[in-house]
Amino acid sequence: MIMRKQVLLLVLMLSASGLAEALYPRHKISEQGPKVELETMLPKQFGNWKVLPNSGAQIVNPQTEELIHRIYTQTLSRTYVNPRGEGVMLTVAYGADQSDGLALHYPENCYPAQGFALVSSDKASLNTGYGEIAVKHVFARLGSRSEPVTYWATLGNTVVRGAIQTKLTQLSYGFQGQIPDGLLFRVSSLNESPESGYQLQAQFVQDLMAAVTPHNRLKLAGLQGASGK
């Protein structure tokens, strides 16, 4: 009887080990389909917006250079202006491997690390005309600088918000044997009024999503629908 229990336990252990091995993700999404190239995916001019040359100094650097190179495959930072002189700072960080040890880092962590006070952080929804994006609104201050921020994150082609949804999405890809890539999309502006900043950023995102290809729209923001405009 004892021998039977030991044999059964051994079989269960081997079965569990085999299942874990079978479910271990091996295939990177980043190696399937068109390669992500942020520089070409994001146009330098679209709608009423154009890139302001030599504008990188205004943009908050989210992490140290060492950390950026460790967790991100590519980063892109630009400032765009419209004919009214309103500016929107764009930062996109892409990681080809979003396994547990290489997770994206969020503004709620990186802004305080740069000395900013975090005034508020709220969930929101941004309507693009191609579908809604689940975003976060963050309002940060450093001295006389007030900076509303709109951002979202993707795993694969899915927008995720919060640790639980991120983990569930990681597991979903893992069960398919896939390692997702990931992207952090952040826009901000210098506004005393956070609501004015969020409205400006929403218009910027709407114009950008209308200007990029369907494939890039899916990769950047998980949007699959046709324009409802």
MONOR-V12216 format. One line per field, one symbol per residue. ss: DSSP state (h for helix, s for strand, l for the rest). phi: phi as a letter, one per 40 degrees, with the letter a starting at -180 (. if undefined). burial: # if it has 24 or more other C-alpha atoms within 12 Angstrom, else .. Layout:
BEGIN
ss: ???
phi: ???
burial: ???
END
This chain:
BEGIN
ss: lhhhhhhhhhhhhhhhhhhhhhhlllsshhhllllllhhhhlllssllsssllllhhhllllllhhhhhhhllsssssssslllllsssssssssllllhhhllllhhhhhhhlllsssssssssssllllsssssssssssllsssssssssssllsssllhhhhhhhhhhhhhllssllssssssssslllhhhhhhhhhhhhhhhhhhllhhhhhhhhllllllll
phi: .ccccccccccccccccccccccccbbcdccbgcccbddccbccaafcbacccfbcccccccacdccdccbbcabababbbbccgcbbcbbbbbbcbbcdcbccbbdccccdccgccccaabcabbcbgbhcbcbbbbbbbagccbbcbbaabbbgbbcbagcccccccdcdccccgbbccaabbbbaacbccccccccccccccdcccccccdccccccagcbccccc
burial: ........................#..###.....#.#..####....####......#####....#..###########....##############..#######..#....###.......################....################....#..##..##...##############..##.################...#########.....
END
